[in-house]
Amino acid sequence: MSTQTRIATLSLNPAVDQTAQVPSFTAGRVNRVEWEQSDAGGKGVNVASFLADAGLPVAATGLLGDGNTGPFVALFARKGIEDRCLRLPGRTRVNVKIIDPVLDQVTDINFPGLAPRPQDLAALTEAIERLCADTDWFVLSGSVPAGVPSDIYADLLKRLKARGKTVVLDASGAPFAAAVSCGPDIVKPNIDELGELVGRPLAGHTEVVAAARALIAGGVGLVAVSMGADGALFVNSDSAVLAIPPAVTVKSTVGAGDAMVAGIVTGTLRGLDLAGRARLATAFSLGTLGEVGPNLPGPEVIESLAARVQIRVLGNP
């Protein structure tokens, strides 16, 4: 498959990620900021940014508030991402992250987001239909804004699969549960999201693989389950592998799961086998841990990280 395959990412609920470093952050006191930066974020925007860093042609669509589009416009221009996002009245939500390097803690303060109207969602569906003319892959990822039907991903998946598109799903809760039975080619839940889907906590690799195989039996092509520092499990109809990451210095965990999604897509388009995709996706995720904002390090760093990822084959079905 050509690496010039065009990809579109969807962000229903993007965010401006405002990061501030505050040593010994304490509630109820005056805190001094050492440094801060604002980045365009949200899962779909992050995936688009990582795919662009990997050299793949990508378009971003979704819902942006017209009151604070600056970070998104700047990111798309800097990375050559085609901007196909709709503008809605209001402001895109802001997520404040306070990094405390002394206590090794991150405090999140998340503001409410946009409230899309039915006509906004109809316009978004039309925008996605237009993208189908020259786009082969679609990544549907992230939370769903309040008031938006929880079956929106399921509806979009059915539409896209009917058009013969390859679809990646990275969601949680009711929107994930509604869409996972609609035949996504790739899903990437974390272990807690997969446990919520199957209705019980998952303990140990055997239980995670069994839950993943149940999704594959229902029509999913590849299930990648991220487990934080414990690595990630990659399961398809033929095999299951565990990717064990090396220890790395962490600046920010924001976007690590989105980088894994981008790595899976990149590895698939490069024609890598399951172990190769697991290695590359884990390297993407590790690479972004050393960055602040949705950025990958250079390809030589990714290659070095990939070489340090251990792969354990867990067996065939």
VENURTA-V39591 format. One record per run of one state. SS is the DSSP state (~ for helix, > for strand, _ for the rest). FROM is the first residue (numbers start at 0). LEN is the number of residues. Records with the same first field share a line. If there is no record, write none. Layout:
BEGIN
SS->FROM-LEN + FROM-LEN
END
This chain:
BEGIN
_->0-6 + 11-3 + 21-13 + 41-1 + 53-4 + 65-4 + 79-2 + 83-2 + 88-4 + 100-4 + 110-7 + 131-5 + 141-10 + 162-3 + 170-2 + 182-3 + 187-2 + 198-5 + 217-4 + 226-1 + 230-1 + 236-3 + 244-11 + 269-4 + 289-9 + 308-1 + 315-2
>->6-5 + 14-7 + 34-7 + 57-8 + 81-2 + 85-3 + 92-8 + 104-6 + 136-5 + 165-5 + 185-2 + 189-1 + 221-5 + 231-5 + 239-5 + 309-6
~->42-11 + 69-10 + 117-14 + 151-11 + 172-10 + 190-8 + 203-14 + 227-3 + 255-14 + 273-16 + 298-10
END
